[in-house]
Amino acid sequence: MGQMIAKRLIMLFFVAFGVTLIIFFLSHIIPGDPARMLVGQRASEQTLQQVRHQLGLDQPVWVQYFTYVKGLFAGDLGISIRTQQPVAQDLFVFFPATIELALLAFLFALIVGIPLGVLSAVKKDTGWDHGARVFSIAGVSTPVFWSGLVMILVFYGYLGWFPSTGRLDMDIAPPARITGLYLLDSLLTGNWAAFKNSLWHLFIPAVTLSYAQLAIITRQVRASMLEVLGQEYIRTALANGISGPFLLLRYALRNALIPTITVVGLSFGSLLGGAVVTETIFAWPGMGKYVVDSISYLDFPAIMGFTLIISIGYALINLIVDLAYYVLDPQIKA
């Protein structure tokens, strides 16, 4: 296992290098001038050239790329053109909001998706199965922005049960920063008012973000369970009087989860990337909204920093998936 982890970490280096290379050159062939966006259309040519020089945009592209990669080895993701702050510092501020939203959405997807997939397989061709299949097909077919707007309309506009924007109400002070995760920090500091309020704000965005991945997990678990339930050893267990929840949990679900792990891992990666749309709809102060605002300013360092973080996150999730294969079935070589 140690050798496999070492290989994957070496591959992670090349993945990160490839991502920086592709995104950097793609960013620089997009029409537009970040310096002009920063100084405005009425700025003089002298001011424009001065800003271009300060940002290093007057250098050849390969020189700019070499400078960027050299900075990465020192943990420097560059300076944001829009905020004029180090990108690493900006991402450090916005990352906890995104990871908190993605984790809760991931939890929703697992808690609802796996039991629903099992129920759909066990109750095959019944009303439960048809309902679960319609629910999952709607999930994979519905755009996130549309389901988000419907959630706001229903739960905020009509019912008034949940807030539609932000992480806390204006009259609630944020908990003292320990991790940046409001739920965890409020628990650690005993700030129950902030805990309840932040959970209240998280509910609609998390459900919206999780719906598509929940549907994918449901479909995958259903398909895997149907395949496992048709195996010879399951029929033998039934013939020996083993049935009910013990058979499902001990034999069927354990084996059905092996092919599901890959889908679950990729789902979490998709939640991080998909948070871009959700955070924009709900004005959620995370990395997604940060990068959307940066795109409008052609803020290349911020866009690259976000893309690099997401890419590394995907690679690490794949590594965790392979380790999970070892845990569930040591005979499988990752």
C-alpha positions as CSV (number, residue, x, y, z in Angstrom):
1,M,0.0,0.0,0.0
2,G,2.8,2.4,0.8
3,Q,4.3,1.9,-2.6
4,M,1.0,2.6,-4.2
5,I,0.5,5.8,-2.2
6,A,4.1,6.9,-3.2
7,K,3.3,6.4,-6.9
8,R,0.1,8.3,-6.7
9,L,1.7,11.2,-4.9
10,I,4.4,11.3,-7.7
11,M,1.6,11.2,-10.3
12,L,-0.1,14.1,-8.3
13,F,2.9,16.2,-9.0
14,F,2.7,15.6,-12.8
15,V,-1.1,16.2,-12.7
16,A,-0.6,19.5,-11.0
17,F,2.1,20.5,-13.5
18,G,-0.1,19.6,-16.4
19,V,-3.1,21.5,-15.0
20,T,-1.0,24.7,-14.5
21,L,0.4,24.4,-18.0
22,I,-2.9,23.9,-19.7
23,I,-4.9,26.5,-17.7
24,F,-2.1,29.1,-17.8
25,F,-1.8,29.1,-21.6
26,L,-5.6,28.8,-22.1
27,S,-6.1,31.8,-19.8
28,H,-3.6,33.8,-21.9
29,I,-5.2,33.1,-25.3
30,I,-8.6,34.4,-24.1
31,P,-9.3,37.8,-25.6
32,G,-9.2,40.6,-23.1
33,D,-6.7,42.6,-21.0
34,P,-6.8,42.2,-17.2
35,A,-4.8,45.4,-16.8
36,R,-7.5,47.3,-18.7
37,M,-10.2,45.7,-16.6
38,L,-8.4,46.8,-13.5
39,V,-7.7,50.5,-14.5
40,G,-10.9,51.1,-16.4
41,Q,-11.6,52.2,-19.9
42,R,-10.8,55.9,-19.2
43,A,-7.3,55.4,-17.9
44,S,-4.4,56.8,-19.9
45,E,-2.1,54.6,-21.9
46,Q,0.7,55.4,-19.6
47,T,-1.2,54.2,-16.6
48,L,-2.2,51.1,-18.5
49,Q,1.3,50.2,-19.3
50,Q,2.5,50.9,-15.8
51,V,-0.1,48.5,-14.4
52,R,0.8,45.9,-17.0
53,H,4.4,46.2,-16.0
54,Q,3.5,45.8,-12.3
55,L,1.5,42.7,-13.0
56,G,4.2,41.3,-15.2
57,L,1.9,41.1,-18.2
58,D,4.4,42.9,-20.4
59,Q,6.7,39.8,-20.2
60,P,6.6,36.9,-22.7
61,V,4.1,34.2,-21.8
62,W,6.7,31.6,-21.1
63,V,8.5,34.0,-18.7
64,Q,5.2,34.6,-16.9
65,Y,4.6,30.8,-16.7
66,F,8.2,30.2,-15.4
67,T,7.7,32.9,-12.8
68,Y,4.3,31.4,-11.8
69,V,5.7,27.8,-11.4
70,K,8.7,29.1,-9.5
71,G,6.3,30.8,-7.1
72,L,4.3,27.6,-6.6
73,F,7.3,25.8,-5.2
74,A,7.4,28.5,-2.5
75,G,3.6,28.2,-1.9
76,D,2.9,31.4,-3.8
77,L,-0.2,31.3,-6.0
78,G,0.3,34.8,-7.2
79,I,-1.4,38.1,-6.5
80,S,-5.1,38.5,-7.4
81,I,-5.6,41.2,-10.0
82,R,-9.1,41.9,-8.6
83,T,-8.4,42.0,-4.8
84,Q,-4.7,42.8,-4.9
85,Q,-4.2,40.2,-2.2
86,P,-2.2,36.9,-2.4
87,V,-4.4,34.3,-4.0
88,A,-3.4,31.7,-1.4
89,Q,-4.6,34.2,1.3
90,D,-7.9,34.7,-0.5
91,L,-8.5,31.0,-1.0
92,F,-7.6,30.4,2.7
93,V,-10.5,32.8,3.6
94,F,-13.0,31.3,1.2
95,F,-12.1,27.6,1.3
96,P,-13.8,26.7,4.6
97,A,-17.2,28.0,3.4
98,T,-16.9,25.8,0.3
99,I,-15.7,22.7,2.1
100,E,-18.4,23.0,4.7
101,L,-21.1,23.3,2.0
102,A,-19.6,20.3,0.1
103,L,-19.3,18.1,3.1
104,L,-22.9,18.7,4.2
105,A,-24.1,18.1,0.7
106,F,-22.0,14.9,0.5
107,L,-23.5,13.8,3.8
108,F,-27.0,14.3,2.4
109,A,-26.2,12.4,-0.7
110,L,-24.9,9.4,1.2
111,I,-27.6,9.3,3.9
112,V,-30.4,9.5,1.3
113,G,-28.8,8.0,-1.8
114,I,-27.5,4.6,-0.4
115,P,-30.7,3.6,1.5
116,L,-32.9,4.7,-1.4
117,G,-30.8,2.7,-3.8
118,V,-31.0,-0.4,-1.6
119,L,-34.8,0.1,-1.1
120,S,-35.3,0.5,-4.8
121,A,-33.4,-2.8,-5.5
122,V,-35.1,-4.8,-2.8
123,K,-38.5,-3.5,-3.9
124,K,-37.8,-3.9,-7.6
125,D,-40.7,-3.1,-9.9
126,T,-42.9,-1.9,-7.0
127,G,-44.2,1.6,-6.4
128,W,-41.1,2.3,-4.2
129,D,-38.8,1.4,-7.0
130,H,-40.7,3.4,-9.6
131,G,-40.7,6.4,-7.3
132,A,-37.0,6.2,-6.5
133,R,-36.2,5.9,-10.2
134,V,-38.3,8.9,-11.1
135,F,-36.6,10.9,-8.3
136,S,-33.1,9.9,-9.4
137,I,-33.8,10.6,-13.1
138,A,-35.1,14.0,-12.2
139,G,-32.0,14.6,-10.1
140,V,-29.5,13.9,-12.9
141,S,-31.6,15.8,-15.5
142,T,-32.3,19.0,-13.5
143,P,-29.8,21.8,-13.9
144,V,-28.4,23.0,-10.5
145,F,-29.3,26.6,-11.2
146,W,-33.0,25.7,-11.8
147,S,-33.4,23.4,-8.7
148,G,-31.7,26.2,-6.7
149,L,-34.1,28.8,-7.8
150,V,-37.1,26.5,-7.1
151,M,-35.7,25.8,-3.6
152,I,-35.4,29.5,-2.9
153,L,-38.9,30.2,-4.3
154,V,-40.5,27.4,-2.2
155,F,-38.6,27.4,1.1
156,Y,-37.8,31.1,1.3
157,G,-40.3,32.9,-0.9
158,Y,-43.5,30.9,-0.1
159,L,-42.8,29.1,3.2
160,G,-40.2,31.4,4.7
161,W,-38.6,28.5,6.5
162,F,-35.0,29.0,5.5
163,P,-32.8,32.1,4.5
164,S,-31.7,32.3,0.9
165,T,-28.3,33.9,1.2
166,G,-25.2,34.1,3.4
167,R,-23.8,32.0,6.1
168,L,-25.3,33.8,9.1
169,D,-28.0,36.3,9.9
170,M,-26.8,39.9,10.2
171,D,-27.5,39.9,14.0
172,I,-25.5,36.7,14.7
173,A,-21.8,37.1,15.3
174,P,-19.6,34.5,13.6
175,P,-17.9,32.0,15.9
176,A,-14.2,32.5,16.8
177,R,-12.2,31.2,13.9
178,I,-10.5,27.8,14.6
179,T,-11.0,25.9,11.3
180,G,-13.2,28.4,9.4
181,L,-16.1,25.9,9.4
182,Y,-18.9,27.7,11.2
183,L,-20.6,24.5,12.3
184,L,-17.5,23.0,13.8
185,D,-16.1,26.3,15.2
186,S,-19.5,27.0,16.9
187,L,-19.5,23.5,18.4
188,L,-15.9,23.9,19.7
189,T,-16.6,27.3,21.2
190,G,-20.1,26.4,22.5
191,N,-21.7,29.1,20.4
192,W,-25.1,27.4,19.9
193,A,-26.8,30.4,18.4
194,A,-24.2,30.5,15.6
195,F,-24.5,26.7,15.2
196,K,-28.2,26.7,14.7
197,N,-28.2,29.8,12.5
198,S,-25.3,28.5,10.3
199,L,-27.1,25.1,9.9
200,W,-30.2,27.0,9.0
201,H,-28.3,28.8,6.2
202,L,-26.6,25.7,5.0
203,F,-29.7,23.6,4.5
204,I,-31.1,24.8,1.1
205,P,-27.7,25.3,-0.6
206,A,-26.5,21.8,0.6
207,V,-29.7,20.1,-0.5
208,T,-29.5,21.8,-3.9
209,L,-25.9,20.9,-4.4
210,S,-26.4,17.3,-3.3
211,Y,-29.4,16.5,-5.4
212,A,-27.6,15.5,-8.6
213,Q,-25.0,13.4,-6.8
214,L,-27.6,11.9,-4.6
215,A,-29.4,10.7,-7.8
216,I,-26.2,9.3,-9.3
217,I,-25.4,7.4,-6.0
218,T,-29.0,6.0,-5.9
219,R,-28.8,4.7,-9.4
220,Q,-25.4,3.1,-8.9
221,V,-26.4,1.5,-5.6
222,R,-29.6,0.1,-7.1
223,A,-27.7,-1.4,-10.1
224,S,-25.0,-2.9,-7.9
225,M,-27.5,-4.3,-5.4
226,L,-29.5,-5.9,-8.2
227,E,-26.4,-7.6,-9.5
228,V,-25.3,-8.8,-6.1
229,L,-28.8,-10.1,-5.1
230,G,-28.7,-12.3,-8.2
231,Q,-25.4,-14.0,-7.3
232,E,-25.3,-17.7,-6.3
233,Y,-24.0,-17.0,-2.8
234,I,-27.0,-14.9,-2.0
235,R,-29.3,-17.6,-3.1
236,T,-27.4,-20.1,-1.0
237,A,-27.6,-17.8,2.0
238,L,-31.4,-17.6,1.5
239,A,-31.6,-21.4,1.2
240,N,-29.8,-21.6,4.6
241,G,-32.3,-19.4,6.3
242,I,-30.2,-16.2,6.3
243,S,-32.4,-13.3,5.3
244,G,-33.6,-9.9,6.3
245,P,-31.3,-6.9,7.2
246,F,-28.4,-9.2,8.2
247,L,-28.2,-10.6,4.7
248,L,-28.5,-7.2,3.1
249,L,-26.0,-5.4,5.3
250,R,-23.5,-8.2,5.9
251,Y,-23.3,-9.8,2.4
252,A,-25.2,-7.9,-0.3
253,L,-24.5,-4.2,0.6
254,R,-20.8,-4.7,1.4
255,N,-20.1,-6.2,-2.0
256,A,-22.5,-3.7,-3.8
257,L,-20.6,-0.8,-2.3
258,I,-17.3,-1.8,-4.0
259,P,-18.2,-0.4,-7.5
260,T,-20.1,2.4,-5.8
261,I,-17.0,3.8,-4.1
262,T,-15.6,5.2,-7.3
263,V,-18.9,7.0,-8.0
264,V,-19.0,8.3,-4.4
265,G,-15.5,9.6,-4.6
266,L,-16.1,11.3,-7.9
267,S,-19.3,12.7,-6.5
268,F,-17.4,14.5,-3.8
269,G,-15.1,16.0,-6.3
270,S,-18.1,17.1,-8.4
271,L,-19.6,18.8,-5.3
272,L,-16.4,20.9,-4.9
273,G,-16.5,21.9,-8.6
274,G,-20.3,22.2,-8.8
275,A,-20.3,24.6,-5.8
276,V,-19.4,27.3,-8.3
277,V,-23.1,27.5,-9.5
278,T,-24.6,26.9,-6.1
279,E,-22.6,29.5,-4.4
280,T,-23.4,32.1,-7.0
281,I,-27.2,31.4,-6.7
282,F,-27.2,31.5,-2.9
283,A,-24.5,34.3,-2.6
284,W,-22.5,31.8,-0.6
285,P,-19.1,33.3,0.3
286,G,-17.0,30.4,-0.8
287,M,-14.4,29.7,-3.5
288,G,-17.0,29.2,-6.2
289,K,-18.3,32.7,-5.9
290,Y,-14.8,34.0,-5.5
291,V,-13.7,32.5,-8.8
292,V,-16.9,33.6,-10.6
293,D,-16.3,37.2,-9.5
294,S,-12.6,36.8,-10.6
295,I,-13.6,35.5,-14.1
296,S,-15.5,38.8,-14.7
297,Y,-12.2,40.6,-14.1
298,L,-10.0,38.2,-16.1
299,D,-8.2,37.5,-12.8
300,F,-5.9,34.8,-14.1
301,P,-4.0,34.1,-10.9
302,A,-7.2,33.6,-8.9
303,I,-8.7,31.3,-11.6
304,M,-5.6,29.3,-11.8
305,G,-5.3,29.0,-8.0
306,F,-8.9,27.7,-7.8
307,T,-8.4,25.3,-10.7
308,L,-5.2,24.0,-9.2
309,I,-6.8,23.4,-5.8
310,I,-9.8,21.6,-7.3
311,S,-7.5,19.4,-9.5
312,I,-5.4,18.4,-6.5
313,G,-8.6,17.7,-4.6
314,Y,-9.8,15.3,-7.3
315,A,-6.4,13.5,-7.4
316,L,-6.4,13.1,-3.6
317,I,-10.0,11.8,-3.7
318,N,-9.0,9.2,-6.2
319,L,-6.2,8.1,-3.9
320,I,-8.7,7.8,-1.0
321,V,-11.0,5.8,-3.2
322,D,-8.2,3.3,-4.0
323,L,-7.4,3.0,-0.3
324,A,-11.1,2.3,0.4
325,Y,-10.9,-0.6,-2.1
326,Y,-8.2,-2.1,0.0
327,V,-10.3,-1.8,3.1
328,L,-13.4,-3.3,1.6
329,D,-11.6,-6.0,-0.4
330,P,-7.9,-6.5,0.1
331,Q,-7.7,-8.8,-2.9
332,I,-8.3,-5.9,-5.2
333,K,-5.1,-4.3,-6.4
334,A,-5.6,-0.6,-6.7
